């Protein structure tokens, strides 16, 4: 039971916020919940931020995650959209910090690379891989949910490397250090 860990992943947004919660037992992952918070019907940006904070805090209080993984805002051409997205991320992070949950941030490219092996994967490819990894019966209508789940799974993969393990720049460097593992 000591190795069990709950990870909450968030894909911040100002129209739809996606989330996913996994339970990690040793190296095995289990989906606890995923979903979205709809924000489009709220009239002001301030009300959306309040809803993001309250919803994230509710998830934190209900599931008591050990760690919080969030997708970092990507750089785009629309500065106002980036600013709003950054605020949404900050408010979600504040809810986790309010309950002393450690926060880990990952770029969209890092999350995609971690889940599919390709940093340029589509949302559909990420969702399909998560469906396979976590034995999800049906992919949700809003892929923001699988994006939030992807942040949690990415975090598990990033934190689950064997301590003292070496990173290799390619097969050649691996083979040089591990000649007995190659037949």
ZAMAR-765208 format. One line per 4 residues: number of its first residue (from 1); their letters; for each residue x, y, z of N, C-alpha, C. Coordinates in steps of 0.2 Angstrom, whole numbers. Layout:
NUM	a	X:Y:Z:X:Y:Z:X:Y:Z  ...
***
This chain:
1	xxxx	4:-6:0:0:0:0:4:6:0  11:6:2:15:12:3:16:14:-4  17:10:-9:18:13:-16:12:15:-20  6:14:-17:0:17:-20:0:25:-21
5	xxxx	-2:27:-27:-2:34:-27:-8:36:-32  -11:42:-30:-16:45:-34:-13:51:-38  -14:51:-44:-12:57:-48:-18:60:-52  -19:67:-51:-24:71:-54:-20:75:-60
9	xxxx	-23:74:-66:-21:77:-72:-26:82:-74  -23:88:-76:-28:93:-78:-26:96:-85  -31:97:-89:-29:100:-96:-33:107:-95  -30:112:-93:-34:119:-92:-37:122:-98
13	xxxx	-42:125:-97:-46:128:-103:-51:133:-100  -53:138:-104:-58:142:-102:-65:141:-105  -65:136:-110:-71:134:-112:-73:127:-109  -68:123:-110:-69:116:-107:-62:114:-103
17	xxxx	-63:112:-97:-57:110:-93:-57:102:-93  -52:99:-95:-52:91:-94:-48:89:-88  -50:83:-86:-47:81:-80:-47:73:-80  -42:70:-77:-41:63:-77:-38:61:-70
21	xxxx	-40:56:-67:-37:54:-61:-35:46:-61  -29:45:-60:-27:38:-60:-24:36:-53  -25:29:-52:-22:26:-46:-16:22:-48  -11:23:-45:-5:19:-47:-3:14:-42
25	xxxx	-3:8:-43:-1:3:-38:5:-1:-41  11:1:-38:17:-1:-41:18:2:-47  18:-2:-53:19:1:-60:13:0:-63  7:-2:-60:1:-3:-64:-4:3:-63
29	xxxx	-7:5:-68:-11:11:-68:-18:9:-68  -23:12:-65:-30:11:-65:-33:18:-65  -38:18:-70:-42:24:-71:-47:25:-65  -47:30:-62:-52:31:-56:-58:36:-59
33	xxxx	-56:41:-63:-61:45:-66:-58:50:-71  -62:52:-76:-60:57:-81:-67:60:-83  -66:67:-85:-71:71:-87:-70:78:-89  -75:82:-89:-74:89:-91:-78:93:-87
37	xxxx	-76:99:-86:-80:104:-83:-81:109:-89  -88:111:-90:-90:115:-95:-90:122:-92  -87:127:-96:-86:134:-93:-89:139:-98  -91:136:-104:-93:141:-110:-100:145:-108
41	xxxx	-104:143:-104:-110:146:-102:-109:152:-97  -103:152:-94:-102:157:-89:-100:163:-92  -103:169:-90:-103:175:-93:-96:179:-93  -92:178:-88:-86:182:-87:-80:177:-86
45	xxxx	-74:180:-88:-68:176:-87:-67:175:-79  -69:180:-75:-68:179:-68:-73:173:-65  -79:173:-68:-83:167:-66:-80:160:-68  -77:160:-74:-74:154:-76:-68:152:-72
49	xxxx	-64:157:-70:-59:156:-65:-61:153:-59  -66:156:-56:-69:154:-50:-72:146:-50  -75:145:-56:-77:138:-57:-72:133:-58  -66:135:-61:-60:131:-62:-57:129:-55
53	xxxx	-57:135:-51:-54:134:-44:-58:129:-40  -65:130:-40:-70:126:-36:-70:119:-38  -70:118:-44:-70:111:-47:-64:107:-46  -58:111:-47:-52:107:-45:-51:106:-38
57	xxxx	-53:111:-34:-53:109:-26:-57:104:-24  -63:103:-28:-68:98:-26:-65:91:-28  -61:91:-34:-58:85:-36:-52:83:-31  -49:88:-29:-43:87:-24:-46:84:-17
61	xxxx	-51:87:-15:-54:85:-9:-57:78:-9  -60:76:-15:-64:70:-15:-59:64:-16  -54:65:-21:-49:60:-22:-42:60:-19  -41:66:-15:-35:66:-12:-29:64:-15
65	xxxx	-27:67:-21:-21:65:-25:-15:67:-21  -10:62:-23:-3:63:-20:1:68:-24  -1:68:-31:2:73:-35:-2:76:-40  -1:81:-43:-5:85:-48:-1:87:-54
69	xxxx	-3:84:-60:0:86:-66:-4:90:-70  -1:95:-73:-5:100:-77:-1:101:-84  -5:102:-89:-3:103:-96:-1:111:-96  5:112:-98:7:119:-98:4:123:-104
73	xxxx	3:129:-104:0:133:-109:5:133:-115  2:132:-121:7:132:-127:7:139:-130  12:140:-133:13:147:-136:10:147:-143  5:152:-143:1:154:-149:2:161:-151
77	xxxx	-2:162:-156:-1:169:-159:-6:174:-156  -11:171:-153:-16:176:-149:-14:177:-142  -11:182:-141:-9:184:-134:-14:184:-129  -20:186:-130:-26:187:-126:-28:179:-124
81	xxxx	-28:175:-129:-30:168:-127:-25:165:-123  -18:166:-124:-13:163:-120:-14:166:-113  -15:172:-112:-16:175:-105:-21:172:-102  -27:171:-105:-33:168:-102:-31:160:-100
85	xxxx	-28:157:-104:-26:150:-103:-21:149:-97  -17:154:-97:-12:154:-91:-15:155:-85  -20:160:-85:-24:161:-79:-28:155:-76  -31:151:-81:-34:145:-80:-30:140:-77
89	xxxx	-24:139:-80:-19:135:-77:-17:137:-70  -16:143:-69:-14:146:-62:-19:145:-57  -25:145:-59:-31:144:-54:-31:137:-52  -31:133:-57:-31:125:-56:-25:123:-51
93	xxxx	-19:126:-53:-13:125:-48:-14:127:-41  -17:133:-41:-19:136:-34:-23:131:-30  -28:128:-33:-32:124:-29:-28:118:-26  -24:115:-30:-19:110:-28:-15:112:-23
97	xxxx	-12:118:-24:-7:121:-18:-11:122:-12  -17:124:-12:-21:126:-6:-22:120:-2  -21:114:-5:-22:107:-1:-15:104:-1  -9:108:-2:-2:105:-2:-1:99:-6
101	xxxx	-4:99:-12:-3:94:-17:3:96:-21  9:92:-22:14:94:-26:12:95:-34  14:100:-37:12:101:-44:18:100:-49  16:97:-54:21:95:-60:18:97:-66
105	xxxx	22:101:-70:20:104:-76:23:101:-82  19:99:-88:22:96:-94:20:100:-100  24:101:-105:22:104:-111:17:99:-115  13:102:-119:9:97:-123:13:92:-127
109	xxxx	19:94:-130:23:90:-134:26:84:-130  28:86:-123:31:81:-119:25:76:-117  19:78:-116:14:73:-114:12:69:-120  12:72:-126:10:67:-132:16:62:-133
113	xxxx	22:65:-132:28:60:-133:28:55:-128  26:56:-122:26:51:-117:21:46:-118  15:48:-120:9:43:-121:10:39:-128  12:43:-133:12:39:-140:18:38:-143
117	xxxx	24:41:-140:30:41:-143:31:46:-149  26:50:-150:27:55:-155:24:62:-152  28:67:-152:26:73:-149:22:77:-153  20:75:-159:16:78:-164:9:75:-165
121	xxxx	8:70:-160:2:66:-161:-5:70:-160  -10:68:-163:-16:71:-163:-20:69:-156  -25:73:-154:-29:71:-148:-32:64:-149  -34:63:-155:-37:56:-156:-32:50:-155
125	xxxx	-26:51:-157:-20:46:-156:-19:46:-149  -19:51:-145:-17:51:-138:-23:47:-134  -29:49:-136:-35:46:-133:-35:38:-135  -33:36:-141:-33:29:-143:-28:25:-138
129	xxxx	-22:28:-138:-17:25:-134:-19:24:-126  -22:30:-124:-25:29:-117:-30:24:-116  -34:23:-121:-40:18:-121:-36:11:-120  -31:10:-124:-28:4:-124:-24:3:-117
133	xxxx	-20:8:-115:-16:8:-109:-21:6:-102  -26:10:-102:-30:10:-96:-37:6:-97  -37:2:-103:-43:-2:-104:-50:2:-103  -50:8:-107:-56:12:-106:-61:9:-112
137	xxxx	-67:8:-110:-72:5:-114:-73:10:-120  -75:16:-118:-77:21:-123:-73:28:-123  -71:30:-128:-67:37:-128:-73:42:-127  -72:47:-122:-77:52:-121:-78:56:-127
141	xxxx	-83:60:-127:-85:64:-133:-80:70:-133  -79:73:-127:-74:79:-127:-67:76:-125  -62:77:-130:-56:74:-129:-52:78:-124  -54:83:-122:-51:87:-116:-50:83:-110
145	xxxx	-55:78:-109:-55:73:-104:-49:69:-104  -48:66:-110:-42:62:-111:-35:66:-111  -36:72:-113:-30:77:-112:-28:78:-105  -33:78:-101:-31:79:-93:-29:72:-91
149	xxxx	-32:67:-93:-29:60:-91:-22:59:-94  -21:61:-100:-14:61:-102:-9:64:-98  -11:70:-95:-6:73:-91:-4:69:-85  -9:66:-82:-8:61:-76:-4:55:-78
153	xxxx	-5:52:-84:-1:46:-86:6:48:-88  7:54:-91:13:57:-93:17:57:-86  14:60:-81:18:61:-75:20:55:-72  15:50:-72:17:43:-69:23:40:-73
157	xxxx	23:41:-80:29:38:-84:35:42:-82  35:49:-82:41:53:-80:44:51:-73  39:50:-68:42:49:-62:43:42:-60  41:37:-65:42:30:-64:49:27:-67
161	xxxx	53:32:-68:60:29:-71:64:26:-65  67:21:-66:71:18:-61:76:23:-59  77:23:-52:82:28:-50:89:25:-52  93:30:-54:100:28:-56:100:25:-63
165	xxxx	94:25:-66:95:23:-73:98:28:-78  101:26:-83:104:31:-87:100:32:-93  100:38:-96:97:40:-102:101:40:-108  99:37:-113:103:36:-119:101:40:-125
169	xxxx	106:43:-129:104:47:-134:102:43:-140  102:36:-140:100:32:-146:102:25:-145  101:21:-149:102:13:-149:110:12:-148  113:16:-152:121:15:-152:124:16:-145
173	xxxx	122:21:-142:125:22:-135:122:17:-130  116:15:-131:113:9:-127:117:3:-128  119:1:-134:122:-5:-136:129:-5:-133  133:1:-133:139:2:-131:140:0:-123
177	xxxx	135:3:-120:134:2:-112:132:-5:-110  128:-9:-115:125:-15:-113:126:-20:-118  132:-22:-120:133:-27:-125:130:-34:-124  129:-36:-118:126:-42:-116:119:-43:-117
181	xxx	116:-37:-118:108:-37:-119:106:-37:-126  111:-37:-130:110:-38:-138:112:-44:-140  108:-48:-144:109:-54:-147:111:-54:-154
***
